[in-house]
């Protein structure tokens, strides 16, 4: 395999090591899929190469940079801990982070030699997974530590309901599994300076949201009604995200006089159904299929509430942006949504607490009930402003998670030193 390694110094002094392998990566589409939406036929080799180079760097391929820890993310780099494990000592510590257990990377066993793993790696306690090579399974089985992107999801994936067939392994490795919340970039997502907004604002001057609400309504063809409860959605349009439940709830949303502003893409049938709904309910439902960065920001700034009715959600970022922007999140009580949004129930109201509305289980009926609670809170402006203010005061940045990762890395290094003293 021809590859070169280059260093780039960013404005924040972070080095990027770039694998230059045009025969694997210089092609249209995105890093995972061809332009027609199908997976590249050679994804097994493409991502094995990425993991193999990461492992080589971990072992000192670049003398000026020998890391203490190699941190792999999702199935695309799941083989990095395997290459390090089967390469013998000395090696750096390894951490495997799962962002979404539903995507696992499973490929034919016949590729074992092609990707550079020894025959004995194909075992139950190695990379073998139901007769195939499991890239994510390999990382989960062989990394020194496992993390996922929220504490609640770390607990959920050890159960059959959320474990996607890997719950037994994750239960077995529960002692090295932990959850660390994701964060968002507080400079990119800042309503006080956001260049995509019709008007900037902050927690102390929420009046600017009205201009964004008006701009959002006009952008998506919604009736310019300041008295309408605008519900925003920025999401992949998939079963996982519960978007079919939202589709089923549209009659109740429109019947209550609310409006829906949706941005996303995904399942073609769901896309078509929401586009059809704009014609059936003009002025009440506005839909943009695809992704538009400016519109994503405007929805957060102009919607009164942000809906995330996911059936499972490792962490979620859109609700973190909503908290930052004063769009009250209405979310299913799963995964990282349950970790990041505090339900504004009766007791929370009495204690002047709560940053959103949570519901469970994720069904049409419970979503509609949650929307009813949301509308009732919205009809009390003083209460609604307090909910917004608490959400906007929530720490949704990377400072705390970064400290947790740094502590984890130090612990891995200490464990490596104890287990394999020089």
C-alpha positions as CSV (number, residue, x, y, z in Angstrom):
1,X,0.0,0.0,0.0
2,X,1.4,3.4,-1.0
3,X,0.9,6.0,1.6
4,X,2.5,9.2,2.8
5,X,2.2,10.9,6.1
6,X,2.0,14.6,6.5
7,X,1.8,17.1,9.3
8,X,-0.4,20.1,9.4
9,X,-0.3,22.7,12.2
10,X,-3.6,24.3,12.8
11,X,-4.2,27.7,14.5
12,X,-4.8,25.8,17.8
13,X,-1.6,23.8,17.5
14,X,-3.3,20.5,16.8
15,X,-1.4,18.1,14.5
16,X,-3.3,16.2,11.8
17,X,-1.7,13.1,10.4
18,X,-3.1,12.5,6.9
19,X,-3.1,9.1,5.2
20,X,-2.7,9.8,1.5
21,X,-3.9,6.7,-0.4
22,X,-5.7,7.9,-3.5
23,X,-6.6,4.3,-4.7
24,X,-8.6,4.0,-1.5
25,X,-9.9,7.5,-0.8
26,X,-9.8,9.7,-3.9
27,X,-13.3,9.2,-5.1
28,X,-16.7,11.1,-5.2
29,X,-19.4,10.7,-2.5
30,X,-18.7,10.9,1.2
31,X,-16.1,8.9,3.2
32,X,-18.5,6.0,3.6
33,X,-20.9,5.9,0.7
34,X,-20.9,6.2,-3.0
35,X,-22.9,9.0,-4.7
36,X,-25.8,6.5,-5.2
37,X,-26.0,6.0,-1.4
38,X,-24.6,2.5,-1.4
39,X,-21.5,1.4,0.6
40,X,-18.2,1.3,-1.3
41,X,-17.4,-2.3,-2.2
42,X,-13.9,-2.1,-0.7
43,X,-14.9,-0.4,2.6
44,X,-13.4,-3.4,4.5
45,X,-10.0,-2.6,3.0
46,X,-10.3,1.1,3.1
47,X,-11.0,1.3,6.8
48,X,-8.6,-1.6,7.7
49,X,-5.9,0.5,6.1
50,X,-6.8,3.5,8.2
51,X,-6.7,1.4,11.4
52,X,-3.5,-0.3,10.4
53,X,-1.7,3.0,9.9
54,X,-3.1,4.3,13.2
55,X,-1.6,1.2,14.9
56,X,1.7,1.7,13.2
57,X,1.9,5.3,14.3
58,X,1.0,4.1,17.8
59,X,4.0,1.8,17.7
60,X,6.4,4.6,16.7
61,X,6.2,4.8,12.9
62,X,7.0,8.5,13.3
63,X,9.9,8.8,15.7
64,X,9.1,12.3,16.7
65,X,5.6,11.3,17.8
66,X,5.0,8.2,19.8
67,X,1.6,8.4,21.5
68,X,0.8,6.9,24.9
69,X,-2.8,6.1,23.9
70,X,-4.5,5.3,20.6
71,X,-8.1,6.4,20.6
72,X,-10.4,4.7,18.0
73,X,-13.9,5.8,17.1
74,X,-16.7,3.5,15.8
75,X,-16.3,0.6,13.4
76,X,-14.3,2.5,10.9
77,X,-11.3,2.4,13.2
78,X,-12.3,-0.6,15.3
79,X,-9.4,-2.7,14.0
80,X,-6.8,-0.4,15.4
81,X,-6.9,-2.0,18.9
82,X,-6.8,-5.4,17.1
83,X,-3.7,-4.6,15.1
84,X,-2.0,-3.3,18.3
85,X,-3.2,-6.3,20.4
86,X,-1.9,-8.9,17.9
87,X,1.3,-7.0,17.2
88,X,2.8,-7.8,20.7
89,X,4.4,-5.6,23.2
90,X,5.4,-2.9,23.7
91,X,2.3,-1.0,22.6
92,X,0.4,2.1,23.6
93,X,-2.9,1.9,25.6
94,X,-6.1,1.7,23.6
95,X,-9.5,3.3,24.0
96,X,-12.5,2.4,21.8
97,X,-15.4,4.9,21.6
98,X,-18.8,3.9,20.3
99,X,-20.8,6.7,18.8
100,X,-23.6,4.5,17.5
101,X,-23.7,0.7,18.2
102,X,-26.1,0.2,15.3
103,X,-23.3,0.6,12.8
104,X,-20.8,-2.3,13.3
105,X,-18.8,-3.0,10.1
106,X,-19.1,-6.7,9.4
107,X,-17.1,-8.2,6.5
108,X,-16.2,-11.7,5.1
109,X,-13.8,-13.9,7.0
110,X,-11.9,-14.5,3.8
111,X,-10.4,-10.9,4.1
112,X,-8.5,-11.7,7.2
113,X,-5.1,-12.1,5.5
114,X,-5.8,-9.3,3.0
115,X,-6.2,-6.7,5.8
116,X,-3.2,-8.0,7.7
117,X,-4.5,-9.9,10.7
118,X,-3.0,-13.3,11.8
119,X,-5.1,-16.4,11.6
120,X,-5.5,-16.7,15.4
121,X,-7.2,-13.3,15.5
122,X,-10.3,-15.0,14.0
123,X,-11.7,-16.3,17.3
124,X,-14.6,-15.6,19.6
125,X,-12.4,-13.5,21.9
126,X,-10.9,-11.7,18.9
127,X,-12.3,-10.3,15.7
128,X,-14.7,-13.1,14.8
129,X,-18.4,-12.2,14.9
130,X,-21.0,-14.7,13.8
131,X,-18.6,-16.1,11.2
132,X,-17.5,-12.7,9.9
133,X,-14.9,-10.1,10.8
134,X,-16.6,-7.6,13.1
135,X,-14.7,-4.4,13.0
136,X,-16.5,-2.7,15.9
137,X,-16.7,-6.0,17.8
138,X,-12.9,-6.3,17.5
139,X,-12.4,-2.9,19.1
140,X,-14.9,-3.6,21.9
141,X,-13.2,-6.9,22.7
142,X,-9.6,-5.9,22.5
143,X,-9.3,-2.2,23.6
144,X,-8.1,-1.5,27.1
145,X,-11.0,0.8,27.7
146,X,-14.4,1.4,26.1
147,X,-16.3,4.6,26.1
148,X,-19.5,5.8,24.6
149,X,-21.0,9.3,24.2
150,X,-23.3,9.4,27.3
151,X,-23.5,7.6,30.6
152,X,-27.1,6.5,30.0
153,X,-26.2,5.0,26.6
154,X,-23.3,3.1,28.3
155,X,-25.8,1.5,30.5
156,X,-28.4,0.9,27.8
157,X,-26.1,-0.9,25.4
158,X,-25.5,-3.6,28.0
159,X,-29.1,-4.7,27.6
160,X,-30.7,-6.8,24.8
161,X,-33.0,-3.9,23.9
162,X,-30.2,-1.5,23.0
163,X,-27.2,-3.8,22.6
164,X,-27.6,-4.7,18.9
165,X,-26.3,-8.2,19.5
166,X,-23.2,-7.0,21.4
167,X,-24.8,-6.7,24.8
168,X,-23.3,-9.9,26.1
169,X,-19.7,-8.7,25.2
170,X,-20.4,-5.3,26.7
171,X,-21.8,-6.8,29.9
172,X,-18.7,-8.9,30.1
173,X,-16.5,-5.8,29.7
174,X,-18.7,-3.5,31.9
175,X,-15.7,-2.9,34.2
176,X,-13.9,-1.0,31.5
177,X,-16.9,0.7,29.9
178,X,-17.9,4.3,30.7
179,X,-19.9,7.1,29.2
180,X,-18.6,10.6,28.5
181,X,-21.0,13.1,27.1
182,X,-20.3,14.9,23.8
183,X,-20.2,18.6,23.6
184,X,-20.7,21.3,20.9
185,X,-18.4,24.0,19.7
186,X,-19.4,27.1,21.7
187,X,-17.9,29.5,19.1
188,X,-19.8,28.0,16.1
189,X,-23.0,27.6,18.2
190,X,-23.4,31.0,19.8
191,X,-26.6,33.0,19.3
192,X,-24.8,36.2,20.3
193,X,-22.4,36.1,17.4
194,X,-24.0,33.6,14.9
195,X,-23.7,35.0,11.4
196,X,-26.5,32.8,10.1
197,X,-29.2,34.5,12.2
198,X,-31.6,37.3,11.4
199,X,-30.8,38.9,14.8
200,X,-28.3,37.9,17.4
201,X,-29.4,37.6,21.0
202,X,-28.4,36.1,24.4
203,X,-30.0,34.8,27.6
204,X,-30.5,38.3,28.9
205,X,-32.1,39.6,25.7
206,X,-34.3,37.0,24.2
207,X,-36.3,39.5,22.2
208,X,-34.0,38.8,19.2
209,X,-35.6,35.4,18.9
210,X,-38.8,36.9,17.5
211,X,-36.9,38.2,14.4
212,X,-35.5,34.7,13.8
213,X,-38.9,33.1,14.2
214,X,-40.3,35.4,11.6
215,X,-37.3,34.7,9.3
216,X,-37.7,31.0,9.8
217,X,-41.5,31.1,9.0
218,X,-40.8,33.1,5.8
219,X,-37.9,30.8,4.8
220,X,-40.0,27.7,5.0
221,X,-43.3,29.1,3.8
222,X,-45.0,29.0,7.2
223,X,-47.7,31.6,8.0
224,X,-46.0,34.5,9.7
225,X,-47.8,34.1,13.0
226,X,-45.9,35.2,16.1
227,X,-48.6,33.5,18.2
228,X,-48.0,30.1,16.7
229,X,-45.9,27.5,18.6
230,X,-43.1,26.6,16.1
231,X,-41.7,23.2,16.5
232,X,-38.3,22.6,14.9
233,X,-36.6,19.4,13.7
234,X,-33.0,19.1,12.4
235,X,-32.5,15.4,11.9
236,X,-31.8,12.4,9.8
237,X,-35.2,11.2,8.7
238,X,-34.9,7.6,9.9
239,X,-36.7,5.1,12.1
240,X,-34.0,5.4,14.8
241,X,-34.7,9.1,15.1
242,X,-38.5,8.4,15.5
243,X,-39.4,10.6,12.5
244,X,-42.2,8.2,11.6
245,X,-43.7,8.9,15.0
246,X,-43.6,12.6,14.2
247,X,-45.2,12.0,10.8
248,X,-48.1,10.2,12.6
249,X,-48.4,13.1,15.0
250,X,-48.8,15.8,12.3
251,X,-52.6,15.9,12.5
252,X,-52.4,16.6,16.2
253,X,-49.7,19.3,15.6
254,X,-51.7,21.0,12.9
255,X,-55.0,20.6,14.8
256,X,-53.5,22.4,17.8
257,X,-52.5,25.4,15.6
258,X,-48.8,24.7,15.9
259,X,-46.3,24.9,13.1
260,X,-43.5,22.4,12.1
261,X,-40.2,23.5,10.6
262,X,-38.2,20.4,9.5
263,X,-34.7,20.1,7.9
264,X,-33.3,16.7,7.1
265,X,-32.8,13.8,4.8
266,X,-32.8,10.0,5.0
267,X,-35.5,7.5,4.3
268,X,-37.0,8.3,0.9
269,X,-40.5,7.4,1.9
270,X,-40.3,9.7,4.9
271,X,-38.9,12.5,2.8
272,X,-41.8,12.1,0.3
273,X,-44.4,12.0,3.1
274,X,-43.2,15.2,4.7
275,X,-43.0,17.0,1.4
276,X,-46.6,15.9,0.7
277,X,-47.6,17.2,4.1
278,X,-46.4,20.7,3.2
279,X,-49.0,20.6,0.3
280,X,-51.7,19.2,2.5
281,X,-51.1,21.7,5.3
282,X,-49.8,24.9,3.6
283,X,-48.6,27.5,6.1
284,X,-48.4,25.0,8.9
285,X,-45.7,22.6,7.8
286,X,-42.4,23.7,6.2
287,X,-39.9,21.2,5.0
288,X,-36.4,21.4,3.5
289,X,-35.0,18.0,2.3
290,X,-31.2,17.9,2.6
291,X,-28.8,19.8,4.8
292,X,-28.4,23.5,5.0
293,X,-26.0,24.8,7.7
294,X,-27.6,28.3,7.7
295,X,-31.1,26.9,8.0
296,X,-30.0,24.5,10.8
297,X,-28.8,27.5,12.8
298,X,-32.0,29.5,12.0
299,X,-34.2,26.6,13.2
300,X,-32.4,26.6,16.5
301,X,-32.8,30.3,16.8
302,X,-36.4,30.7,15.5
303,X,-38.2,27.6,16.7
304,X,-39.9,27.8,20.1
305,X,-39.2,24.1,20.8
306,X,-36.9,21.5,19.2
307,X,-38.2,17.9,18.7
308,X,-36.0,14.8,19.1
309,X,-38.3,11.8,19.3
310,X,-35.5,9.2,18.9
311,X,-36.0,5.5,19.7
312,X,-32.4,5.4,20.7
313,X,-29.8,8.1,20.8
314,X,-26.2,7.6,21.9
315,X,-25.8,11.3,22.8
316,X,-27.4,13.7,20.3
317,X,-26.1,17.1,19.4
318,X,-29.2,18.9,18.2
319,X,-30.7,19.1,21.7
320,X,-27.4,20.6,23.0
321,X,-27.6,23.3,20.3
322,X,-31.3,23.8,21.3
323,X,-30.4,24.4,24.9
324,X,-27.7,26.9,23.9
325,X,-30.2,28.8,21.6
326,X,-33.2,28.8,23.8
327,X,-35.3,26.4,21.8
328,X,-36.8,24.2,24.5
329,X,-36.0,20.6,23.7
330,X,-38.8,18.0,23.6
331,X,-37.0,14.6,23.6
332,X,-37.5,10.9,24.2
333,X,-36.1,9.7,27.5
334,X,-33.3,7.6,26.0
335,X,-29.5,7.6,25.8
336,X,-27.8,11.0,25.9
337,X,-31.1,12.8,25.6
338,X,-32.0,11.7,29.1
339,X,-28.5,12.8,30.3
340,X,-28.7,16.3,28.9
341,X,-32.3,17.5,29.2
342,X,-34.0,17.9,32.6
343,X,-37.7,17.3,32.5
344,X,-39.9,20.3,33.4
345,X,-42.5,18.3,35.4
346,X,-44.6,19.5,38.2
347,X,-42.0,19.0,40.9
348,X,-39.3,20.6,38.7
349,X,-41.5,23.6,38.2
350,X,-42.0,23.9,41.9
351,X,-38.2,23.8,42.4
352,X,-37.6,26.2,39.6
353,X,-35.8,23.5,37.7
354,X,-36.2,21.8,34.3
355,X,-34.8,22.6,30.8
356,X,-37.1,20.7,28.5
357,X,-39.8,18.1,28.1
358,X,-39.0,14.4,28.2
359,X,-41.3,11.5,27.3
360,X,-41.2,7.7,27.3
361,X,-41.7,5.3,25.8
362,X,-41.1,6.7,22.2
363,X,-44.6,6.2,20.8
364,X,-47.0,8.4,18.8
365,X,-49.3,8.7,21.9
366,X,-46.5,9.8,24.3
367,X,-45.1,12.2,21.7
368,X,-48.5,13.9,21.4
369,X,-48.8,14.0,25.2
370,X,-45.4,15.6,25.4
371,X,-46.4,18.2,22.8
372,X,-49.5,19.0,24.9
373,X,-47.3,19.6,27.9
374,X,-45.0,21.7,25.8
375,X,-47.9,23.9,24.5
376,X,-49.2,24.3,28.1
377,X,-45.8,25.6,29.3
378,X,-45.5,27.8,26.2
379,X,-48.8,29.5,27.0
380,X,-47.2,30.7,30.3
381,X,-44.6,33.2,29.0
382,X,-42.9,33.8,32.3
383,X,-42.5,30.1,32.9
384,X,-41.3,29.5,29.3
385,X,-38.6,32.2,29.7
386,X,-37.3,30.6,32.8
387,X,-37.0,27.3,31.1
388,X,-35.2,28.9,28.2
389,X,-32.8,30.8,30.6
390,X,-32.0,27.5,32.5
391,X,-31.3,25.8,29.2
392,X,-29.1,28.6,27.9
393,X,-27.1,28.5,31.2
394,X,-26.4,24.7,30.8
395,X,-22.8,23.8,30.1
396,X,-22.9,22.1,26.7
397,X,-19.3,22.6,25.7
398,X,-16.3,20.4,25.6
399,X,-14.4,21.6,28.7
400,X,-15.8,19.0,31.2
401,X,-15.8,16.1,28.7
402,X,-12.2,16.9,27.7
403,X,-11.1,16.8,31.3
404,X,-12.9,13.4,31.7
405,X,-11.1,12.1,28.6
406,X,-7.8,13.4,29.9
407,X,-8.3,11.6,33.2
408,X,-9.2,8.4,31.3
409,X,-6.1,8.6,29.2
410,X,-3.9,9.1,32.3
411,X,-5.5,6.1,33.9
412,X,-4.9,3.9,30.9
413,X,-1.3,5.0,30.8
414,X,-0.9,4.2,34.5
415,X,-2.5,0.7,34.1
416,X,-0.2,0.0,31.1
417,X,2.8,0.9,33.2
418,X,1.7,-1.3,36.1
419,X,0.9,-4.3,33.8
420,X,4.0,-4.0,31.7
421,X,6.8,-2.2,33.6
422,X,9.9,-1.2,31.6
